[in-house]
């Protein structure tokens, strides 16, 4: 007689020494990741020229002031920079030489008195440059026109340079330790002819950067290939 299979089959028993198996739970539902949004970089505020520097420089009259309503002056902080620079150079040139003449030369030698005379000359030179610095800085100015850039400056020898945008080859922005300490920079314009080069000294760093970019843009428009 054929035997009937049992209705219930028990699960197989684990082998001896094998760890019991435990059912693995299904992972919980993971929500979808949000869509990627590119990070917005901070945008620098637009450059706003200092209204205190607007206007013609001192002595800006014809023939040293071509028709233009966009005259701008350099920063008055350049006065302090020039005074510090002249003080340093006056000390280096006059003080050591005067001390050497006074302490090295024998007292009976008349040349010894050249030391105080040299020192007095240095003090007079320093005082003259100290008071001259303010007027010299006030004489500097520049103006942008449609086709060129005008630079004016000087006290005894007044000078006006008109540099066409189409002839510019290089724009240099330079700043020494003293200029950087006061947030200033010089903008130098290099053209095909060395006689038409120009320098605008003592501009605020932001204005120097804006002027550099503007000159590059206008030079490219004029086809100079700057």
C-alpha positions in Angstrom: 0.0 0.0 0.0 1.4 3.4 -1.0 2.0 5.8 2.0 0.6 9.3 1.8 3.0 12.3 2.3 2.4 14.3 5.5 0.4 17.5 5.1 3.0 19.6 7.1 6.8 19.4 6.5 8.8 20.8 9.4 11.7 23.1 8.5 15.1 21.5 8.2 17.0 21.4 11.4 20.4 23.2 11.4 23.4 21.1 11.4 25.4 20.6 14.6 27.6 23.6 15.4 26.0 26.0 12.8 24.5 29.2 14.2 20.8 29.5 13.9 19.6 31.6 11.0 17.6 34.7 11.7 15.4 36.4 9.2 16.7 39.6 7.8 14.3 42.5 8.0 13.6 44.5 4.9 15.3 47.9 4.9 13.1 50.8 5.8 11.8 53.0 3.0 14.4 55.7 2.1 12.9 59.0 0.9 14.2 60.3 -2.5 17.1 62.8 -2.3 16.1 66.4 -2.9 17.1 67.8 -6.3 20.6 69.3 -6.5 20.7 73.1 -6.4 24.0 74.8 -7.3 25.3 77.0 -4.6 25.1 80.7 -5.4 28.4 82.5 -5.0 28.3 85.9 -3.3 28.2 88.7 -5.8 30.5 91.7 -5.1 28.6 95.0 -4.9 29.1 97.3 -7.9 31.9 99.8 -7.7 30.8 103.3 -6.6 33.4 106.1 -7.2 34.2 108.3 -4.2 32.2 111.5 -4.7 34.9 113.4 -2.7 37.4 112.9 -5.5 35.2 114.3 -8.3 36.1 117.6 -9.8 39.1 119.2 -11.6 42.5 119.2 -9.9 44.2 122.4 -8.6 45.3 124.5 -11.5 43.2 122.6 -14.0 42.8 125.5 -16.5 43.5 125.7 -20.2 45.7 124.5 -21.9 46.1 121.9 -19.2 42.4 121.0 -18.9 40.8 119.7 -22.0 37.0 119.9 -22.2 35.6 117.2 -20.0 33.1 116.9 -17.2 34.6 113.7 -15.7 37.7 115.1 -14.0 38.7 113.2 -10.9 41.5 113.8 -8.4 43.8 111.4 -6.7 43.3 110.4 -3.0 44.5 113.0 -0.4 46.1 110.0 1.5 48.9 110.3 -1.1 50.0 113.4 0.8 50.8 111.3 3.9 52.6 108.7 1.8 54.8 111.3 0.1 55.6 113.0 3.5 56.6 109.7 5.0 58.7 108.7 2.0 60.5 112.1 1.9 61.2 111.8 5.6 62.8 108.4 5.2 64.9 109.5 2.3 66.0 112.7 4.0 67.1 110.8 7.0 69.1 108.3 5.0 70.8 110.9 2.8 71.6 113.7 5.3 71.8 112.3 8.9 74.5 109.6 8.5 76.8 111.8 6.5 76.4 114.7 9.0 77.2 112.3 12.0 80.2 110.9 10.2 81.6 114.4 9.5 81.1 115.5 13.1 82.4 112.5 15.0 85.1 111.3 12.6 86.8 114.5 11.5 89.1 116.0 14.2 87.8 119.0 16.0 90.6 121.2 14.7 89.7 120.4 11.1 87.3 123.0 9.5 85.8 120.3 7.4 84.1 119.1 10.6 81.6 121.9 10.4 80.4 120.6 7.0 78.4 118.1 9.0 76.1 120.6 10.7 75.8 122.5 7.5 74.8 119.4 5.6 72.3 118.5 8.3 70.8 122.0 8.2 70.5 121.7 4.4 68.7 118.4 4.9 66.2 119.8 7.4 65.4 122.7 5.0 65.0 120.2 2.2 62.7 118.1 4.3 60.5 121.0 5.4 60.1 122.2 1.8 59.0 118.8 0.6 56.7 118.4 3.6 54.7 121.5 2.8 55.0 121.0 -1.0 53.4 117.5 -0.8 49.9 118.7 -0.3 49.9 121.0 -3.3 51.6 118.5 -5.5 49.0 115.8 -4.7 46.2 118.4 -5.3 47.6 119.1 -8.8 47.2 115.5 -10.0 44.0 114.6 -11.9 42.7 112.5 -14.7 39.7 112.4 -17.0 38.2 109.8 -19.3 36.9 110.9 -22.7 35.4 108.8 -25.5 38.7 108.1 -27.3 41.4 108.9 -24.8 42.5 109.4 -21.2 43.8 112.7 -19.9 46.3 112.9 -17.1 47.5 116.2 -15.6 49.9 117.1 -12.8 52.9 119.1 -11.7 53.5 122.5 -9.9 56.5 124.3 -11.4 56.4 122.2 -14.6 52.7 121.6 -15.4 52.1 118.6 -17.7 49.1 117.3 -19.6 49.2 113.8 -21.2 46.4 112.6 -23.5 46.8 108.9 -24.1 44.5 107.4 -26.9 42.9 104.1 -26.0 43.8 102.7 -29.4 47.5 103.0 -28.6 47.6 101.3 -25.2 49.4 98.0 -24.9 49.8 97.4 -21.2 48.1 98.6 -18.1 50.1 98.2 -14.9 48.7 98.5 -11.4 51.5 98.8 -8.8 51.6 99.5 -5.1 54.6 99.7 -2.7 54.5 99.0 1.1 53.4 102.6 2.0 50.8 102.7 -0.7 49.3 99.4 0.3 49.3 100.5 4.0 47.0 103.4 3.0 44.9 101.4 0.4 46.3 103.1 -2.6 47.8 102.0 -6.0 49.4 103.6 -9.1 48.0 102.9 -12.6 50.6 103.1 -15.4 49.6 103.2 -19.0 52.2 101.8 -21.5 51.7 102.6 -25.2 53.6 101.8 -28.4 55.6 105.0 -27.9 57.4 105.5 -24.6 56.8 109.3 -24.9 53.1 108.8 -24.5 53.2 106.6 -21.4 51.3 108.0 -18.4 51.0 107.3 -14.7 48.1 108.1 -12.4 49.4 108.0 -8.8 47.6 107.4 -5.5 44.3 106.1 -6.6 42.1 104.1 -4.1 42.6 100.4 -4.7 39.0 99.8 -5.8 39.1 102.7 -8.2 42.4 101.6 -9.7 41.0 98.1 -10.3 37.8 99.6 -11.9 40.0 101.9 -14.1 42.2 99.0 -15.2 39.1 97.0 -16.3 37.6 100.0 -18.0 40.8 100.7 -20.0 41.1 97.1 -21.1 37.5 97.1 -22.3 37.8 100.4 -24.2 41.2 99.4 -25.7 39.7 96.2 -27.0 36.9 98.2 -28.5 39.4 100.5 -30.2 41.2 97.4 -31.6 44.5 97.9 -29.8 44.6 94.3 -28.6 45.4 95.1 -25.0 
